[in-house]
């Protein structure tokens, strides 16, 4: 079984790994962007930097939701007798969904707050 299969046990942690990578990239990139190309303070939350963060966060959330749906749909199609494939796929789908919600919640302050305060 390939590691990319929705029934592989590695799927249980991929969502959280993707989310943690997004967390580091978002705040690391925000710090670098604010150091080298800060947007004007008078614009408030309506800046190019917040727009990029919101767009990338939405793309990532959609990707994680797609991965969750992929795992959820693979679960009933696979019955190996002991139910481990179904269990892994359902739990992985839940982990992907939680990661998608966390990624979107992490990006949501860019709608309200100015990026470089």
Buried (B, 14 or more C-beta within 10 A) or exposed (E): EEEEBBBBBBBBEBBBEBBEEBEEEBEEBBEEBBEEEEBEEEEEBEBEBBBBBBEBBEEBBEBBBEBBBBBBEBBEEBEEEEEEBBBBBBBBBBBBBBBBBBBBEBBEEBEEEBBBE
